Amino acid sequence: MPREPEHFPQRIRSLPPFAGPFDAFRLAAEGCEVLFASYPAGTEIEPHTHETENCGVVTEGELVLIVDGVERRLGPGQWYRLAPGEVHAARFEVATSEVEFWFRPDDAR
């Protein structure tokens, strides 16, 4: 069960859990997965790719996003975008939450 960051409204915390390698609540959306994700301090995500275009916004804490060996620190209100197939890694030095949008390539606009 995802940890329940208090800043996510109760309606979001009542969404079904995401069945993946991190804690998130999943909102069904056409052509896109919307995840309300939370990461405990000390979480590290090894380099990987997605077949989706991923956009996200940090809502609490800080995301250290590593793309092409370059680290970017993103705090609350800051957005990122990753192209399909783009290799990236992440680190969370403090407890962090974000809203992630995973757009499927077959629904490009």
Chimera marker file (.cmm) of the C-alpha trace (Angstrom):
<marker_set name="trace">
<marker id="1" x="0.000" y="0.000" z="0.000" r="1" g="1" b="0" radius="0.5"/>
<marker id="2" x="1.443" y="3.400" z="-0.920" r="1" g="1" b="0" radius="0.5"/>
<marker id="3" x="2.475" y="5.670" z="1.903" r="1" g="1" b="0" radius="0.5"/>
<marker id="4" x="-0.106" y="8.397" z="2.167" r="1" g="1" b="0" radius="0.5"/>
<marker id="5" x="1.514" y="11.831" z="1.948" r="1" g="1" b="0" radius="0.5"/>
<marker id="6" x="-0.887" y="14.189" z="3.659" r="1" g="1" b="0" radius="0.5"/>
<marker id="7" x="-0.629" y="16.805" z="0.917" r="1" g="1" b="0" radius="0.5"/>
<marker id="8" x="-2.372" y="14.460" z="-1.542" r="1" g="1" b="0" radius="0.5"/>
<marker id="9" x="-6.121" y="15.019" z="-1.060" r="1" g="1" b="0" radius="0.5"/>
<marker id="10" x="-8.124" y="12.096" z="0.349" r="1" g="1" b="0" radius="0.5"/>
<marker id="11" x="-9.790" y="11.518" z="-3.047" r="1" g="1" b="0" radius="0.5"/>
<marker id="12" x="-6.368" y="10.870" z="-4.585" r="1" g="1" b="0" radius="0.5"/>
<marker id="13" x="-5.271" y="8.675" z="-1.667" r="1" g="1" b="0" radius="0.5"/>
<marker id="14" x="-8.402" y="6.565" z="-2.247" r="1" g="1" b="0" radius="0.5"/>
<marker id="15" x="-7.406" y="5.748" z="-5.869" r="1" g="1" b="0" radius="0.5"/>
<marker id="16" x="-6.201" y="2.191" z="-6.577" r="1" g="1" b="0" radius="0.5"/>
<marker id="17" x="-2.511" y="1.521" z="-5.887" r="1" g="1" b="0" radius="0.5"/>
<marker id="18" x="-0.086" y="1.339" z="-8.807" r="1" g="1" b="0" radius="0.5"/>
<marker id="19" x="1.300" y="-2.189" z="-9.291" r="1" g="1" b="0" radius="0.5"/>
<marker id="20" x="4.910" y="-1.187" z="-9.895" r="1" g="1" b="0" radius="0.5"/>
<marker id="21" x="8.330" y="-0.752" z="-8.273" r="1" g="1" b="0" radius="0.5"/>
<marker id="22" x="7.385" y="2.388" z="-6.309" r="1" g="1" b="0" radius="0.5"/>
<marker id="23" x="4.452" y="3.621" z="-4.232" r="1" g="1" b="0" radius="0.5"/>
<marker id="24" x="1.779" y="5.452" z="-6.210" r="1" g="1" b="0" radius="0.5"/>
<marker id="25" x="-1.952" y="5.844" z="-6.648" r="1" g="1" b="0" radius="0.5"/>
<marker id="26" x="-3.160" y="5.267" z="-10.222" r="1" g="1" b="0" radius="0.5"/>
<marker id="27" x="-5.759" y="7.314" z="-12.059" r="1" g="1" b="0" radius="0.5"/>
<marker id="28" x="-7.168" y="5.703" z="-15.184" r="1" g="1" b="0" radius="0.5"/>
<marker id="29" x="-6.868" y="8.050" z="-18.168" r="1" g="1" b="0" radius="0.5"/>
<marker id="30" x="-7.235" y="7.555" z="-21.900" r="1" g="1" b="0" radius="0.5"/>
<marker id="31" x="-3.821" y="7.358" z="-23.632" r="1" g="1" b="0" radius="0.5"/>
<marker id="32" x="-1.937" y="8.052" z="-20.417" r="1" g="1" b="0" radius="0.5"/>
<marker id="33" x="-1.243" y="6.669" z="-16.975" r="1" g="1" b="0" radius="0.5"/>
<marker id="34" x="-1.402" y="9.265" z="-14.211" r="1" g="1" b="0" radius="0.5"/>
<marker id="35" x="0.497" y="8.306" z="-11.075" r="1" g="1" b="0" radius="0.5"/>
<marker id="36" x="0.581" y="10.061" z="-7.711" r="1" g="1" b="0" radius="0.5"/>
<marker id="37" x="3.940" y="8.677" z="-6.565" r="1" g="1" b="0" radius="0.5"/>
<marker id="38" x="5.861" y="8.845" z="-3.302" r="1" g="1" b="0" radius="0.5"/>
<marker id="39" x="9.458" y="7.856" z="-2.618" r="1" g="1" b="0" radius="0.5"/>
<marker id="40" x="11.049" y="7.454" z="0.818" r="1" g="1" b="0" radius="0.5"/>
<marker id="41" x="14.318" y="9.269" z="1.549" r="1" g="1" b="0" radius="0.5"/>
<marker id="42" x="17.251" y="7.224" z="0.285" r="1" g="1" b="0" radius="0.5"/>
<marker id="43" x="15.416" y="5.706" z="-2.713" r="1" g="1" b="0" radius="0.5"/>
<marker id="44" x="17.625" y="5.246" z="-5.789" r="1" g="1" b="0" radius="0.5"/>
<marker id="45" x="16.354" y="4.203" z="-9.198" r="1" g="1" b="0" radius="0.5"/>
<marker id="46" x="18.986" y="2.720" z="-11.504" r="1" g="1" b="0" radius="0.5"/>
<marker id="47" x="19.331" y="3.825" z="-15.156" r="1" g="1" b="0" radius="0.5"/>
<marker id="48" x="16.394" y="2.622" z="-17.235" r="1" g="1" b="0" radius="0.5"/>
<marker id="49" x="14.051" y="3.630" z="-20.067" r="1" g="1" b="0" radius="0.5"/>
<marker id="50" x="10.317" y="3.725" z="-20.723" r="1" g="1" b="0" radius="0.5"/>
<marker id="51" x="8.504" y="3.284" z="-24.007" r="1" g="1" b="0" radius="0.5"/>
<marker id="52" x="6.264" y="6.135" z="-22.871" r="1" g="1" b="0" radius="0.5"/>
<marker id="53" x="6.872" y="9.895" z="-22.896" r="1" g="1" b="0" radius="0.5"/>
<marker id="54" x="7.044" y="10.814" z="-19.213" r="1" g="1" b="0" radius="0.5"/>
<marker id="55" x="6.268" y="14.225" z="-17.768" r="1" g="1" b="0" radius="0.5"/>
<marker id="56" x="6.119" y="14.951" z="-14.072" r="1" g="1" b="0" radius="0.5"/>
<marker id="57" x="5.905" y="17.629" z="-11.431" r="1" g="1" b="0" radius="0.5"/>
<marker id="58" x="7.372" y="17.406" z="-7.933" r="1" g="1" b="0" radius="0.5"/>
<marker id="59" x="4.770" y="18.135" z="-5.249" r="1" g="1" b="0" radius="0.5"/>
<marker id="60" x="6.900" y="17.606" z="-2.126" r="1" g="1" b="0" radius="0.5"/>
<marker id="61" x="10.604" y="17.060" z="-1.447" r="1" g="1" b="0" radius="0.5"/>
<marker id="62" x="13.261" y="16.893" z="-4.164" r="1" g="1" b="0" radius="0.5"/>
<marker id="63" x="13.927" y="14.702" z="-7.199" r="1" g="1" b="0" radius="0.5"/>
<marker id="64" x="17.500" y="14.311" z="-8.402" r="1" g="1" b="0" radius="0.5"/>
<marker id="65" x="17.053" y="13.348" z="-12.069" r="1" g="1" b="0" radius="0.5"/>
<marker id="66" x="20.104" y="12.042" z="-13.942" r="1" g="1" b="0" radius="0.5"/>
<marker id="67" x="20.063" y="12.164" z="-17.771" r="1" g="1" b="0" radius="0.5"/>
<marker id="68" x="23.254" y="11.715" z="-19.843" r="1" g="1" b="0" radius="0.5"/>
<marker id="69" x="25.314" y="11.862" z="-16.635" r="1" g="1" b="0" radius="0.5"/>
<marker id="70" x="23.936" y="15.308" z="-15.773" r="1" g="1" b="0" radius="0.5"/>
<marker id="71" x="22.071" y="15.739" z="-12.475" r="1" g="1" b="0" radius="0.5"/>
<marker id="72" x="19.114" y="18.106" z="-12.201" r="1" g="1" b="0" radius="0.5"/>
<marker id="73" x="17.566" y="18.887" z="-8.819" r="1" g="1" b="0" radius="0.5"/>
<marker id="74" x="13.825" y="19.497" z="-9.007" r="1" g="1" b="0" radius="0.5"/>
<marker id="75" x="11.741" y="20.810" z="-6.117" r="1" g="1" b="0" radius="0.5"/>
<marker id="76" x="8.031" y="21.429" z="-5.583" r="1" g="1" b="0" radius="0.5"/>
<marker id="77" x="6.342" y="22.918" z="-8.627" r="1" g="1" b="0" radius="0.5"/>
<marker id="78" x="9.149" y="22.029" z="-11.038" r="1" g="1" b="0" radius="0.5"/>
<marker id="79" x="8.410" y="19.909" z="-14.115" r="1" g="1" b="0" radius="0.5"/>
<marker id="80" x="10.485" y="17.472" z="-16.169" r="1" g="1" b="0" radius="0.5"/>
<marker id="81" x="10.005" y="15.656" z="-19.493" r="1" g="1" b="0" radius="0.5"/>
<marker id="82" x="11.610" y="12.435" z="-20.702" r="1" g="1" b="0" radius="0.5"/>
<marker id="83" x="11.325" y="11.266" z="-24.299" r="1" g="1" b="0" radius="0.5"/>
<marker id="84" x="10.425" y="7.642" z="-25.041" r="1" g="1" b="0" radius="0.5"/>
<marker id="85" x="13.580" y="5.497" z="-24.777" r="1" g="1" b="0" radius="0.5"/>
<marker id="86" x="15.598" y="8.214" z="-22.993" r="1" g="1" b="0" radius="0.5"/>
<marker id="87" x="17.944" y="6.612" z="-20.438" r="1" g="1" b="0" radius="0.5"/>
<marker id="88" x="17.568" y="8.180" z="-17.010" r="1" g="1" b="0" radius="0.5"/>
<marker id="89" x="18.042" y="7.472" z="-13.308" r="1" g="1" b="0" radius="0.5"/>
<marker id="90" x="16.711" y="9.120" z="-10.159" r="1" g="1" b="0" radius="0.5"/>
<marker id="91" x="17.635" y="9.653" z="-6.540" r="1" g="1" b="0" radius="0.5"/>
<marker id="92" x="15.540" y="10.887" z="-3.627" r="1" g="1" b="0" radius="0.5"/>
<marker id="93" x="17.617" y="12.211" z="-0.725" r="1" g="1" b="0" radius="0.5"/>
<marker id="94" x="14.484" y="13.329" z="1.147" r="1" g="1" b="0" radius="0.5"/>
<marker id="95" x="10.941" y="11.924" z="1.164" r="1" g="1" b="0" radius="0.5"/>
<marker id="96" x="9.468" y="13.068" z="-2.149" r="1" g="1" b="0" radius="0.5"/>
<marker id="97" x="6.143" y="12.953" z="-3.950" r="1" g="1" b="0" radius="0.5"/>
<marker id="98" x="5.297" y="13.771" z="-7.542" r="1" g="1" b="0" radius="0.5"/>
<marker id="99" x="2.568" y="13.485" z="-10.127" r="1" g="1" b="0" radius="0.5"/>
<marker id="100" x="3.750" y="11.517" z="-13.165" r="1" g="1" b="0" radius="0.5"/>
<marker id="101" x="2.121" y="11.335" z="-16.604" r="1" g="1" b="0" radius="0.5"/>
<marker id="102" x="3.147" y="8.359" z="-18.767" r="1" g="1" b="0" radius="0.5"/>
<marker id="103" x="1.900" y="9.066" z="-22.312" r="1" g="1" b="0" radius="0.5"/>
<marker id="104" x="1.693" y="6.029" z="-24.585" r="1" g="1" b="0" radius="0.5"/>
<marker id="105" x="3.407" y="6.505" z="-27.983" r="1" g="1" b="0" radius="0.5"/>
<marker id="106" x="0.327" y="5.317" z="-29.876" r="1" g="1" b="0" radius="0.5"/>
<marker id="107" x="-1.564" y="8.346" z="-28.542" r="1" g="1" b="0" radius="0.5"/>
<marker id="108" x="0.852" y="11.077" z="-29.701" r="1" g="1" b="0" radius="0.5"/>
<marker id="109" x="-0.697" y="14.514" z="-30.081" r="1" g="1" b="0" radius="0.5"/>
<link id1="1" id2="2" r="1" g="1" b="0" radius="0.2"/>
<link id1="2" id2="3" r="1" g="1" b="0" radius="0.2"/>
<link id1="3" id2="4" r="1" g="1" b="0" radius="0.2"/>
<link id1="4" id2="5" r="1" g="1" b="0" radius="0.2"/>
<link id1="5" id2="6" r="1" g="1" b="0" radius="0.2"/>
<link id1="6" id2="7" r="1" g="1" b="0" radius="0.2"/>
<link id1="7" id2="8" r="1" g="1" b="0" radius="0.2"/>
<link id1="8" id2="9" r="1" g="1" b="0" radius="0.2"/>
<link id1="9" id2="10" r="1" g="1" b="0" radius="0.2"/>
<link id1="10" id2="11" r="1" g="1" b="0" radius="0.2"/>
<link id1="11" id2="12" r="1" g="1" b="0" radius="0.2"/>
<link id1="12" id2="13" r="1" g="1" b="0" radius="0.2"/>
<link id1="13" id2="14" r="1" g="1" b="0" radius="0.2"/>
<link id1="14" id2="15" r="1" g="1" b="0" radius="0.2"/>
<link id1="15" id2="16" r="1" g="1" b="0" radius="0.2"/>
<link id1="16" id2="17" r="1" g="1" b="0" radius="0.2"/>
<link id1="17" id2="18" r="1" g="1" b="0" radius="0.2"/>
<link id1="18" id2="19" r="1" g="1" b="0" radius="0.2"/>
<link id1="19" id2="20" r="1" g="1" b="0" radius="0.2"/>
<link id1="20" id2="21" r="1" g="1" b="0" radius="0.2"/>
<link id1="21" id2="22" r="1" g="1" b="0" radius="0.2"/>
<link id1="22" id2="23" r="1" g="1" b="0" radius="0.2"/>
<link id1="23" id2="24" r="1" g="1" b="0" radius="0.2"/>
<link id1="24" id2="25" r="1" g="1" b="0" radius="0.2"/>
<link id1="25" id2="26" r="1" g="1" b="0" radius="0.2"/>
<link id1="26" id2="27" r="1" g="1" b="0" radius="0.2"/>
<link id1="27" id2="28" r="1" g="1" b="0" radius="0.2"/>
<link id1="28" id2="29" r="1" g="1" b="0" radius="0.2"/>
<link id1="29" id2="30" r="1" g="1" b="0" radius="0.2"/>
<link id1="30" id2="31" r="1" g="1" b="0" radius="0.2"/>
<link id1="31" id2="32" r="1" g="1" b="0" radius="0.2"/>
<link id1="32" id2="33" r="1" g="1" b="0" radius="0.2"/>
<link id1="33" id2="34" r="1" g="1" b="0" radius="0.2"/>
<link id1="34" id2="35" r="1" g="1" b="0" radius="0.2"/>
<link id1="35" id2="36" r="1" g="1" b="0" radius="0.2"/>
<link id1="36" id2="37" r="1" g="1" b="0" radius="0.2"/>
<link id1="37" id2="38" r="1" g="1" b="0" radius="0.2"/>
<link id1="38" id2="39" r="1" g="1" b="0" radius="0.2"/>
<link id1="39" id2="40" r="1" g="1" b="0" radius="0.2"/>
<link id1="40" id2="41" r="1" g="1" b="0" radius="0.2"/>
<link id1="41" id2="42" r="1" g="1" b="0" radius="0.2"/>
<link id1="42" id2="43" r="1" g="1" b="0" radius="0.2"/>
<link id1="43" id2="44" r="1" g="1" b="0" radius="0.2"/>
<link id1="44" id2="45" r="1" g="1" b="0" radius="0.2"/>
<link id1="45" id2="46" r="1" g="1" b="0" radius="0.2"/>
<link id1="46" id2="47" r="1" g="1" b="0" radius="0.2"/>
<link id1="47" id2="48" r="1" g="1" b="0" radius="0.2"/>
<link id1="48" id2="49" r="1" g="1" b="0" radius="0.2"/>
<link id1="49" id2="50" r="1" g="1" b="0" radius="0.2"/>
<link id1="50" id2="51" r="1" g="1" b="0" radius="0.2"/>
<link id1="51" id2="52" r="1" g="1" b="0" radius="0.2"/>
<link id1="52" id2="53" r="1" g="1" b="0" radius="0.2"/>
<link id1="53" id2="54" r="1" g="1" b="0" radius="0.2"/>
<link id1="54" id2="55" r="1" g="1" b="0" radius="0.2"/>
<link id1="55" id2="56" r="1" g="1" b="0" radius="0.2"/>
<link id1="56" id2="57" r="1" g="1" b="0" radius="0.2"/>
<link id1="57" id2="58" r="1" g="1" b="0" radius="0.2"/>
<link id1="58" id2="59" r="1" g="1" b="0" radius="0.2"/>
<link id1="59" id2="60" r="1" g="1" b="0" radius="0.2"/>
<link id1="60" id2="61" r="1" g="1" b="0" radius="0.2"/>
<link id1="61" id2="62" r="1" g="1" b="0" radius="0.2"/>
<link id1="62" id2="63" r="1" g="1" b="0" radius="0.2"/>
<link id1="63" id2="64" r="1" g="1" b="0" radius="0.2"/>
<link id1="64" id2="65" r="1" g="1" b="0" radius="0.2"/>
<link id1="65" id2="66" r="1" g="1" b="0" radius="0.2"/>
<link id1="66" id2="67" r="1" g="1" b="0" radius="0.2"/>
<link id1="67" id2="68" r="1" g="1" b="0" radius="0.2"/>
<link id1="68" id2="69" r="1" g="1" b="0" radius="0.2"/>
<link id1="69" id2="70" r="1" g="1" b="0" radius="0.2"/>
<link id1="70" id2="71" r="1" g="1" b="0" radius="0.2"/>
<link id1="71" id2="72" r="1" g="1" b="0" radius="0.2"/>
<link id1="72" id2="73" r="1" g="1" b="0" radius="0.2"/>
<link id1="73" id2="74" r="1" g="1" b="0" radius="0.2"/>
<link id1="74" id2="75" r="1" g="1" b="0" radius="0.2"/>
<link id1="75" id2="76" r="1" g="1" b="0" radius="0.2"/>
<link id1="76" id2="77" r="1" g="1" b="0" radius="0.2"/>
<link id1="77" id2="78" r="1" g="1" b="0" radius="0.2"/>
<link id1="78" id2="79" r="1" g="1" b="0" radius="0.2"/>
<link id1="79" id2="80" r="1" g="1" b="0" radius="0.2"/>
<link id1="80" id2="81" r="1" g="1" b="0" radius="0.2"/>
<link id1="81" id2="82" r="1" g="1" b="0" radius="0.2"/>
<link id1="82" id2="83" r="1" g="1" b="0" radius="0.2"/>
<link id1="83" id2="84" r="1" g="1" b="0" radius="0.2"/>
<link id1="84" id2="85" r="1" g="1" b="0" radius="0.2"/>
<link id1="85" id2="86" r="1" g="1" b="0" radius="0.2"/>
<link id1="86" id2="87" r="1" g="1" b="0" radius="0.2"/>
<link id1="87" id2="88" r="1" g="1" b="0" radius="0.2"/>
<link id1="88" id2="89" r="1" g="1" b="0" radius="0.2"/>
<link id1="89" id2="90" r="1" g="1" b="0" radius="0.2"/>
<link id1="90" id2="91" r="1" g="1" b="0" radius="0.2"/>
<link id1="91" id2="92" r="1" g="1" b="0" radius="0.2"/>
<link id1="92" id2="93" r="1" g="1" b="0" radius="0.2"/>
<link id1="93" id2="94" r="1" g="1" b="0" radius="0.2"/>
<link id1="94" id2="95" r="1" g="1" b="0" radius="0.2"/>
<link id1="95" id2="96" r="1" g="1" b="0" radius="0.2"/>
<link id1="96" id2="97" r="1" g="1" b="0" radius="0.2"/>
<link id1="97" id2="98" r="1" g="1" b="0" radius="0.2"/>
<link id1="98" id2="99" r="1" g="1" b="0" radius="0.2"/>
<link id1="99" id2="100" r="1" g="1" b="0" radius="0.2"/>
<link id1="100" id2="101" r="1" g="1" b="0" radius="0.2"/>
<link id1="101" id2="102" r="1" g="1" b="0" radius="0.2"/>
<link id1="102" id2="103" r="1" g="1" b="0" radius="0.2"/>
<link id1="103" id2="104" r="1" g="1" b="0" radius="0.2"/>
<link id1="104" id2="105" r="1" g="1" b="0" radius="0.2"/>
<link id1="105" id2="106" r="1" g="1" b="0" radius="0.2"/>
<link id1="106" id2="107" r="1" g="1" b="0" radius="0.2"/>
<link id1="107" id2="108" r="1" g="1" b="0" radius="0.2"/>
<link id1="108" id2="109" r="1" g="1" b="0" radius="0.2"/>
</marker_set>
